[in-house]
Amino acid sequence: MKNNEAVRIAIAETSVIIRGGLTAVLKRLPNVKIQPIELLSVEALHDCVRTQCPDMLIVNPAFGDYFDVGKFREEVAGKKIRVIALVTSFVDASLLSRYDESVSIFDDMETLSKKIAGLLNMVAEEEDTDSQDALSQREKEIVICVVKGMTNKEIAEKLFLS
């Protein structure tokens, strides 16, 4: 994620008070430009993913009666959308384990900022990893020889290198 780009965060929550409040708080986060997208229905979520592809989705686990994180991840495979549970009441910890992070209506600004920054760092690390070129077949052959403990001379002889 480039520093000057706005982070698109979709907020899937049926309560206008919680959704609007979270939107207001996200806009006030320091050191990050947020473009919030408020969603109040499952249909709106599907439209949003299809047309705007948010970087992150903050979703109430009870959204649309029950939000199936696994199914959502399958539907958006390859889009690298971070999924964050919006905790507004007691939620079983095993349910939260499938999300990338969770935010609570009780989190203060600093806590929310740290969680968003942590997820942005994860995205940046993945982009760096994806941009690195894979080893060529020849480089892999050399690495295998090195791992086997072969000397430079032995590797050169085996792979016909000068």
C-alpha positions as CSV (number, residue, x, y, z in Angstrom):
1,M,0.0,0.0,0.0
2,K,1.5,3.3,-1.0
3,N,1.7,6.0,1.6
4,N,-0.4,8.6,-0.4
5,E,-3.2,6.2,-1.2
6,A,-6.4,6.2,0.8
7,V,-7.2,2.9,2.6
8,R,-10.6,1.7,1.6
9,I,-12.3,0.3,4.6
10,A,-15.8,-1.2,4.3
11,I,-17.9,-1.2,7.4
12,A,-20.7,-3.9,7.4
13,E,-23.0,-3.2,10.3
14,T,-26.8,-2.8,10.5
15,S,-26.8,-0.3,13.3
16,V,-26.5,3.2,11.9
17,I,-25.2,4.6,15.2
18,I,-22.3,2.1,15.4
19,R,-21.6,2.2,11.6
20,G,-21.6,6.0,11.6
21,G,-19.6,6.3,14.8
22,L,-16.9,4.0,13.5
23,T,-16.8,5.9,10.3
24,A,-16.2,9.1,12.2
25,V,-13.5,7.6,14.3
26,L,-11.7,6.0,11.3
27,K,-11.6,9.4,9.5
28,R,-9.8,10.9,12.6
29,L,-7.1,8.3,12.7
30,P,-3.6,9.9,12.5
31,N,-1.0,9.1,9.9
32,V,-3.5,7.2,7.6
33,K,-6.0,8.4,5.0
34,I,-9.2,6.4,5.3
35,Q,-11.9,6.1,2.7
36,P,-14.8,4.5,4.7
37,I,-17.6,2.7,2.9
38,E,-20.7,2.1,5.0
39,L,-22.7,-1.0,4.2
40,L,-26.0,-2.0,5.8
41,S,-26.9,-5.2,3.9
42,V,-25.3,-8.3,2.6
43,E,-26.2,-7.3,-1.0
44,A,-24.4,-4.0,-0.5
45,L,-21.4,-5.9,0.7
46,H,-21.3,-8.1,-2.4
47,D,-21.8,-5.0,-4.6
48,C,-19.0,-3.2,-2.8
49,V,-16.5,-6.1,-3.1
50,R,-17.4,-6.4,-6.8
51,T,-17.1,-2.7,-7.7
52,Q,-14.8,-1.1,-5.2
53,C,-12.7,-3.9,-3.7
54,P,-12.0,-2.5,-0.2
55,D,-8.6,-3.1,1.4
56,M,-10.3,-4.0,4.7
57,L,-13.7,-5.1,5.8
58,I,-14.9,-4.4,9.4
59,V,-17.9,-6.6,9.9
60,N,-20.2,-7.5,12.7
61,P,-20.0,-11.4,13.1
62,A,-23.9,-11.2,13.3
63,F,-24.1,-9.3,10.1
64,G,-26.9,-10.7,7.8
65,D,-27.9,-13.0,10.7
66,Y,-24.5,-14.7,10.6
67,F,-21.4,-13.6,8.7
68,D,-19.5,-16.7,7.3
69,V,-15.8,-15.6,7.2
70,G,-14.7,-18.8,5.5
71,K,-17.2,-18.5,2.7
72,F,-16.4,-14.8,2.3
73,R,-12.7,-15.5,2.0
74,E,-13.4,-18.1,-0.7
75,E,-15.6,-15.6,-2.6
76,V,-12.8,-12.9,-2.6
77,A,-9.9,-15.2,-3.0
78,G,-6.9,-13.3,-4.5
79,K,-8.3,-9.9,-3.5
80,K,-6.3,-9.6,-0.2
81,I,-9.1,-8.1,1.8
82,R,-8.3,-8.0,5.5
83,V,-11.4,-9.1,7.5
84,I,-11.9,-7.5,10.9
85,A,-14.6,-8.6,13.4
86,L,-16.6,-5.7,14.9
87,V,-17.3,-6.8,18.4
88,T,-20.3,-5.0,19.8
89,S,-21.2,-7.6,22.4
90,F,-19.8,-10.9,23.8
91,V,-18.5,-13.1,21.0
92,D,-17.0,-16.6,21.3
93,A,-13.2,-16.3,20.9
94,S,-13.2,-19.3,18.6
95,L,-15.4,-17.4,16.2
96,L,-13.0,-14.5,16.2
97,S,-10.0,-16.7,15.4
98,R,-10.9,-16.8,11.7
99,Y,-10.6,-13.0,11.3
100,D,-7.4,-11.1,10.7
101,E,-8.2,-8.8,13.7
102,S,-11.1,-7.6,15.8
103,V,-12.1,-4.1,16.9
104,S,-14.5,-3.5,19.8
105,I,-16.9,-0.6,20.3
106,F,-15.0,-0.2,23.6
107,D,-11.6,0.3,21.8
108,D,-10.1,3.8,22.2
109,M,-8.6,5.8,19.3
110,E,-5.0,4.6,20.1
111,T,-6.0,0.9,20.1
112,L,-7.9,1.2,16.9
113,S,-5.0,3.1,15.2
114,K,-2.6,0.4,16.3
115,K,-4.8,-2.4,14.9
116,I,-5.3,-0.7,11.5
117,A,-1.5,0.1,11.3
118,G,-0.7,-3.5,12.1
119,L,-2.9,-4.7,9.3
120,L,-1.5,-2.2,6.9
121,N,2.0,-3.4,7.7
122,M,0.8,-7.0,7.0
123,V,-0.4,-5.9,3.6
124,A,2.8,-4.0,2.8
125,E,4.9,-7.1,3.8
126,E,2.8,-9.3,1.5
127,E,3.2,-6.9,-1.3
128,D,7.0,-6.9,-0.8
129,T,7.0,-10.7,-0.8
130,D,4.8,-10.9,-3.9
131,S,7.1,-8.4,-5.8
132,Q,10.2,-10.4,-5.1
133,D,11.2,-12.5,-8.1
134,A,11.3,-16.3,-7.5
135,L,14.5,-18.1,-7.9
136,S,15.3,-19.4,-11.4
137,Q,15.6,-23.1,-12.0
138,R,19.4,-22.8,-12.2
139,E,19.5,-20.8,-8.9
140,K,17.4,-23.5,-7.2
141,E,19.8,-26.2,-8.4
142,I,22.7,-24.2,-6.8
143,V,20.8,-23.7,-3.6
144,I,20.2,-27.4,-3.3
145,C,23.9,-28.2,-3.8
146,V,24.8,-25.6,-1.1
147,V,22.3,-27.1,1.3
148,K,23.8,-30.5,0.7
149,G,27.1,-29.0,1.9
150,M,28.9,-29.2,-1.5
151,T,31.9,-26.9,-2.1
152,N,32.0,-24.4,-4.9
153,K,34.3,-26.7,-6.9
154,E,31.9,-29.6,-6.4
155,I,28.9,-27.5,-7.4
156,A,30.8,-26.2,-10.5
157,E,31.7,-29.8,-11.6
158,K,28.2,-31.2,-11.0
159,L,26.4,-28.3,-12.8
160,F,29.0,-27.8,-15.5
161,L,29.8,-24.3,-14.4
162,S,33.2,-22.5,-14.9
